[in-house]
Amino acid sequence: MHDSLGKQFHPLARFVANNFGVVSKVQASICRLPSENRSIEVIAAISIIASFAALFVILRFIAKGWLGITFGKDDWIIGLALVSVREVSGLDK
């Protein structure tokens, strides 16, 4: 297995990449930690943070419109960032 520059991966790195589920269970058992799937909690946390971000961006746009303040480049960048966070986080699925 090679990376994008053609450099060969170390055999241990290749094993970990191919057997991530097994490695995480072994690591959890060695550290005496539960090997439970916590993806629901992670998705919930991301959803809550993204919701608050969206709320504040929307309130910013409403306040600027209500006060008659013109929208600047920073406003459009914040709006674009909010849309891209939704796409990158996988919450659009």
N, C-alpha and C positions, 0 to 999 in steps of 0.2 A: 504494500500500500504506500502511495506517495502523496505528498502534499502538492499544492499548486505550483511550487517552485521545482518540483521533481525530487525533493529531498525525501529519503526513505524514512518512514516512521519506525521508532523503536518497537521491538516485538511486544513489550509490555503495554505500550500505548495502543497498539493495534488490538491486543486482547481486550483491553478495557473498553475500547470503542465498539468492538463487536459483541461484547457480553456485558453491557452496562447494567442490565437488570440483575444479573447474577452477582456482579461485583458489588452493587449497592446492597444486596442482601447479605453478602459475606461481611462487608464492612459494618453493617448494622449489627450483625451477630457478634463480631469481634468487639465492638464498642458497647455492646449490650444495649442497643437501641432498638425500638420496634421498627420493622421494615414495612410500615404501612404506606399506602398511597395517599399523599396529602394534596393531590392536584385540585380537589374541590376547594380546599381552603385557599390555595394560591389564586385560583380563578376568582373566588369571592373577594379576596383582598384587592386584586387588580381591578375588578369591576367597581368596587366601592371608591377606590382612588380615582379611577377614570371618570366616574359619575360626578364626584366633587369637582374635578378639573373642568368637566363640561359645564357644570352649573356656574362656576365662577367666570368662565369665558363668555357664556351666554349673558350673565349679569353685566359683564364689562361692556359687551356690545349694546345691550339695552340702555345702560347708563349713559354711554357716549351718545347714543342716538337721542335719548330723552333730553340731555343737556345741550344738544346741538354741537357737540365737539366732533370735528372731522376725524375720520379713521386714518390712521397712519400706517406705515409699513409694519410697525410692531404688532398692530392689531391683526393684520392679515397673516403675519407669520405665526402668531399665536393660534389663529383659526386653522391654518394649515397644519400646524403641529398637533392640534387636537384631532384632526382627521387622520393624520398619519399614525398617531398613537393607537387609535382604534384598529387600524389595518395591521400594524406591527404586532400588537398584543394578541391577536387572534380572537378578539372578542366579537368580531364581525361574523363569526361562523355559527 
